[in-house]
């Protein structure tokens, strides 16, 4: 009983030329993931040049929920080039990781793969990002971090990574270590402390401000 809902990436960013197709794909991947149909912007009323009473196509003038209804969510994307080239693709919602794991059970009856007990699969590696106003300050920061983490067994690598990325000011001298677990990350800090890791120096000072993106299209 639901119509085929029609939207447009052009209403978001204008005519993106060669990037129109992939921009539409990004938009619909996020729509499938979030379970929401985004509304088409800047539309007062549907064009009268289309007979909307025929068929079952309606314009997405308002955001709508995209509920689970027994089959995967699907979206069609069309990109029309000025040269006459048309490209079309249908995206389908991927099976959940939990469902995939349940289908591939081990002989012991436990789900195979990285999904265990409903938890998300672990990241293959985790980054710890550091910064300081000088190379010496950067090494001191790595030393303090190592001492702090070493004394707290309850901290996971991802806990520390999140805090470093979201609560620390990015200063001029920067370094990053990556590892699959706490021990590997702590060994990476040793290379920063010893000076074996050459820091990436970012010239200038970061300033607060607004960023504007202009999509001028074919004009």
N, C-alpha and C positions, 0 to 999 in steps of 0.2 A: 503493500500500500504506500510505500515511500516513493517520492519522485526521484529522478536523477537530478542531483543538485549541481548547479553550474557556478563556478567562481573564476577569478582571473588574477594572475600574478601581476598583470599590468596595472591593476588598480592599486597595488602596493608600491611599485618601483618604476612605473612608466614602461616604455618600450626598451627592453634590455638587449635587443638585437641578438647576437649569438649566444648570450647567456640566458635567454628567456626560457628555454627548455629546462636547463638544469636548475634555474631558480624556481620554476614551477615544481620540479621534483623535490627540492628541499622543502618547499612549503607543504606539499602533501605528505612527505615522510613525517614531518612534525605533526601534521593533523592526524595521521594514523596513530602515531605514538601517543598523542595526548587525548585522543578520542573526542576531538572537537572539529567541527566544520567552520573555518574562519569566514567571516562575512566579506563580501565584495565591497570595497570602499568607493566613496564618491558616486553613489548611484541614488538618484532621486526616485526614479521609476524605471522599470524595464523598458527597453526600446520598443516602440510600437511597430517596428518593421518585422518583428517576429510574432507569429500567432502562438501565444503562450497557452491558448486553450487546447491546442492540438498536442498529442503525445503526453509525456509525463516528465517534462523538464521544467525546473523552476530555478530562479536566480537566488543565490544566497545573499539576501539583503540584510540578514541578521546572523550572528553566530549561533550555531546549533550544536547540541550534544550529538556525538556519534556513538550510540550505544552498541554494546555487544549484542548480536542477534542470531547467534548460532553458526555464523560463518565468518571468515576473515574479512576485515575492512578492505575495500578495493577503491582505487582512484585512477581515472584516466587522465593523462596529460598530453596536450597537443601543443606543438610549437610550429608556427607558420612563418616561414622566412619570406623576405621581400623578393627573393629570387624565384619564389614559387615552390621551394623545397618545404615539404611538410614532414614533421617527425612526430610519432605517436608512441606512447608507452603506457602500459597498465601496471600499476604498483599493487602488490598484495601484502597484507599484514603477515609478517613472519610468525612462525610458531613460537610460543614462549619458550624460554630456556628450561623452565620447569617441565613443560610437556615433552620437550626433546629428551631430557634426562630420564623421564619416566618411561619413555618408549624403549630406552636402551638400558635395561636393568642388568646388573651383574648376577651371577648364579646365586649369590648370597641374598639377593632380593633388595640390595641397596642400589639407589640410582647411580649410574655411572656418570663420569664427567666432573666438572668443577662445581656444579650446583648441589649443595648439600643442605638438607633440612630447611629448604626455603630461603637460604641466604644467597646473596649475589655472588657470582664467580669472582675470585680475587683478581686484582690487577696483576699482569705479568711482571711489571716493575713499577716502583713508586719513586717520584722525584722529591728531593729535599732542596729547596732553593734558598740561597743565602745572599746577603749583600752587606756592604759596609762602606764607609766614606773613604777608606784606603785599603790597600792590600793587607796591611797589618791588622786593621780593624776587622777585615773579613776573616782572617785566620783566627782572631780572638773570638769572633762570633761562632765559628765552627767548633772551637774548643769548649765554649760555654754550652753549646747545644749538645755536644757529646756527653759532657758531664751531667747535664740535666736529664737526658734520656736514659743514660746508663743507670741512674739511681731510681728509675721508675719503670719497673717491668710491665706495668699495666698499659703503658703507651704502645700503640701499634704504629707501624710505619705510615699508614694512611692518616692517622690522627695528627702526627707531627707534620706531614706534608700539607694537610689542609690548613693547619694553623700558620705555617710559614708562608703559604701562598695568600692567605686572606687577612692576616693581622700584622704583617711586617711591612714597613715602608721600603720600597725598592730604591736603594742607594746606588752610587755610581759604580762601585766595584762589586761584581756579582760572580757567583759560582753555583753549580748545581751538581749534586751527586744522585745517582740512581741505583736502585737495588731491589732484589726480589723479596728481601726480608730485613728485619732490624739489624742483624749482624752485618749484612753486606752494606747497608747504608752507613752504619757506624764506621766500618772500614773505609768507606768513601770519605767520611769526614776527616779521617787521619791524613788522607792525601792533601786535603785543603789546609789542615793545620801545619803540615810539614812544608808547605809551599810547592809541592809537586804539581798541584793543579794550578795552572795559570788563570787568573780571574779574567773575565770579560769586562772591560772597562767601558762604561757607557758615558759618553761625553755629555756635558750639560746637566741641567737639573730638571727633573720632572715637575710640571706645573699643572695645577688644577685648571680645568677649562672644559668647554663643550666641543664635541666633534660633530661635524655635519657631513653627510654623504649626499652627493648630488648625482642622480641618474638622469642624464640629459636626453637619453634615447637618440633617435635619429636626427634630432635637431642639432 
